[in-house]
């Protein structure tokens, strides 16, 4: 089994991890009703809608 000859430094570990994070995409979508940005598969807290249905009663 292959074993590393030396311990990898924290700097090198960070460099490797930095390459992985630059390709991640947030699940941010524009809401069709309000035009606000929100996370996909989440309730719009301003209007209370989810998938076109009223889920929360928002007191104004």
Backbone as JSON, one array per atom type, in Angstrom:
{
  "sequence": "XXXXXXXXXXXXXXXXXXXXXXXXXXXXXXXXXXXXXXXXXXXXXXXXXXXXXXXXXXXX",
  "N": [[0.84, -1.18, 0.0], [0.51, 2.25, -0.78], [2.24, 4.8, 0.88], [2.54, 8.09, 2.1], [5.67, 9.82, 2.01], [6.36, 12.06, 3.5], [4.79, 14.3, 5.85], [2.01, 16.22, 4.84], [2.01, 19.72, 4.49], [0.12, 22.31, 6.24], [-0.27, 24.5, 4.57], [-0.07, 23.43, 1.98], [-2.23, 21.69, 2.07], [-4.31, 23.51, 2.3], [-4.09, 24.77, -0.18], [-4.83, 22.71, -1.89], [-7.48, 22.26, -1.08], [-8.56, 24.7, -1.7], [-8.8, 24.63, -4.46], [-10.94, 22.94, -4.84], [-13.13, 24.36, -3.86], [-13.66, 26.44, -5.6], [-15.32, 25.7, -7.63], [-17.85, 25.27, -6.7], [-21.36, 25.82, -6.74], [-23.85, 27.97, -5.68], [-27.21, 27.35, -4.66], [-28.96, 29.47, -5.63], [-31.79, 31.11, -6.62], [-33.95, 33.17, -8.63], [-36.92, 34.47, -7.42], [-40.15, 33.91, -8.8], [-42.48, 35.35, -8.29], [-41.93, 37.57, -6.49], [-39.45, 38.46, -7.34], [-37.19, 38.47, -5.81], [-34.05, 37.12, -4.64], [-33.48, 33.8, -3.58], [-32.79, 30.73, -1.74], [-32.97, 27.69, -3.55], [-35.6, 25.28, -3.28], [-36.55, 26.21, -0.86], [-38.7, 28.02, 1.36], [-40.1, 31.14, 0.43], [-39.58, 33.7, 2.48], [-40.6, 36.27, 2.6], [-42.99, 36.37, 1.15], [-44.22, 33.96, 1.75], [-44.68, 31.83, 0.1], [-44.35, 28.61, -1.47], [-43.43, 26.61, -4.05], [-45.47, 27.76, -5.6], [-47.66, 27.75, -3.92], [-49.42, 29.03, -1.07], [-47.85, 28.84, 1.92], [-46.99, 29.82, 4.39], [-48.53, 32.06, 6.68], [-48.22, 35.36, 6.36], [-47.98, 38.1, 8.36], [-48.82, 41.41, 7.84]],
  "CA": [[0.0, 0.0, 0.0], [1.31, 3.47, -0.89], [2.22, 5.65, 2.06], [3.32, 9.3, 1.85], [6.98, 9.85, 2.66], [6.37, 13.16, 4.46], [3.5, 14.89, 6.2], [1.65, 17.36, 4.0], [1.92, 20.94, 5.3], [-1.19, 22.95, 6.21], [-0.32, 25.37, 3.39], [-0.38, 22.61, 0.81], [-3.58, 21.19, 2.25], [-5.19, 24.62, 1.97], [-4.04, 24.98, -1.63], [-5.62, 21.65, -2.52], [-8.88, 22.49, -0.77], [-8.97, 25.91, -2.4], [-9.16, 24.27, -5.83], [-12.26, 22.31, -4.82], [-14.2, 25.29, -3.51], [-13.93, 27.45, -6.61], [-16.29, 25.18, -8.58], [-19.16, 25.07, -6.09], [-22.39, 26.75, -7.16], [-24.92, 28.07, -4.69], [-28.54, 27.14, -5.21], [-29.7, 30.71, -5.51], [-32.67, 31.32, -7.76], [-34.78, 34.36, -8.55], [-38.32, 34.12, -7.18], [-40.97, 34.35, -9.92], [-43.49, 36.33, -7.86], [-41.4, 38.8, -5.89], [-38.2, 38.89, -7.99], [-36.1, 38.4, -4.84], [-33.23, 35.92, -4.71], [-33.63, 32.91, -2.42], [-32.26, 29.4, -1.97], [-33.95, 26.8, -4.15], [-36.22, 24.31, -2.37], [-36.81, 26.86, 0.41], [-39.85, 28.92, 1.37], [-39.82, 32.57, 0.34], [-40.06, 34.19, 3.77], [-41.3, 37.54, 2.46], [-44.35, 36.15, 0.67], [-44.76, 32.75, 2.36], [-45.02, 30.88, -0.94], [-43.45, 27.53, -1.81], [-43.94, 25.9, -5.23], [-46.69, 28.39, -6.08], [-48.73, 27.65, -2.93], [-49.25, 29.77, 0.17], [-47.51, 27.9, 2.98], [-46.94, 30.59, 5.64], [-49.35, 33.26, 6.76], [-47.37, 36.49, 6.66], [-48.73, 39.24, 8.92], [-48.24, 42.66, 7.35]],
  "C": [[0.89, 1.25, 0.0], [1.13, 4.33, 0.35], [3.03, 6.9, 1.76], [4.63, 9.3, 2.64], [7.03, 10.92, 3.73], [4.96, 13.66, 4.7], [3.24, 16.1, 5.3], [1.43, 18.6, 4.88], [0.51, 21.53, 5.22], [-1.36, 23.87, 5.0], [-0.7, 24.58, 2.15], [-1.8, 22.06, 0.89], [-4.59, 22.27, 1.87], [-5.23, 24.9, 0.48], [-4.9, 23.94, -2.35], [-7.11, 21.89, -2.29], [-9.42, 23.73, -1.47], [-9.39, 25.63, -3.83], [-10.56, 23.68, -5.88], [-13.37, 23.33, -4.64], [-14.53, 26.27, -4.62], [-14.96, 26.98, -7.64], [-17.67, 24.99, -7.98], [-20.11, 26.18, -6.53], [-23.48, 26.77, -6.1], [-26.26, 27.87, -5.39], [-29.38, 28.38, -5.02], [-30.49, 30.92, -6.78], [-33.46, 32.6, -7.54], [-36.23, 33.93, -8.4], [-39.19, 34.71, -8.29], [-41.96, 35.44, -9.51], [-42.88, 37.65, -7.41], [-40.14, 39.32, -6.58], [-37.01, 38.87, -7.07], [-35.31, 37.1, -5.06], [-33.4, 35.13, -3.42], [-32.98, 31.58, -2.75], [-33.35, 28.52, -2.58], [-34.4, 25.76, -3.13], [-36.42, 24.89, -0.97], [-38.02, 27.78, 0.26], [-39.36, 30.36, 1.22], [-40.43, 33.21, 1.59], [-40.81, 35.51, 3.67], [-42.75, 37.34, 2.04], [-45.0, 34.93, 1.31], [-45.14, 31.69, 1.34], [-43.94, 29.84, -1.09], [-44.1, 26.73, -2.92], [-45.3, 26.45, -5.67], [-47.86, 28.3, -5.12], [-48.4, 28.5, -1.71], [-49.03, 28.78, 1.31], [-47.51, 28.59, 4.33], [-47.91, 31.75, 5.56], [-48.45, 34.4, 7.23], [-48.24, 37.65, 7.14], [-48.06, 40.52, 8.46], [-48.75, 43.85, 8.14]]
}
